[in-house]
């Protein structure tokens, strides 16, 4: 089962006015904040990358793989998605501690 576009729109709406976007990836979505990939939206669930700030937001019992074979991420319970202040803070603080992505070199032809 892939994530519905309605779920992605809802999550993005809950994260306004943060600088966030979603990018389709193999039937699921990557969630970017400040141009850093902070989470995945898989099977209509938001899975945040584990970082040193995560312990203050969700415990180890929230760890789960977003898809088979993936590393564990923190699965946000649906009721927490509704708490916009908590969600904004968690996503922004996660983005703040992640490194800036490296620029890709253009392919030589």
Helices and strands as residue ranges (DSSP letters): H 5-15, E 20-25, E 28-33, E 36-42, E 45-48, G 54-56, G 60-62, E 63-65, E 72-75, H 78-81, H 84-97
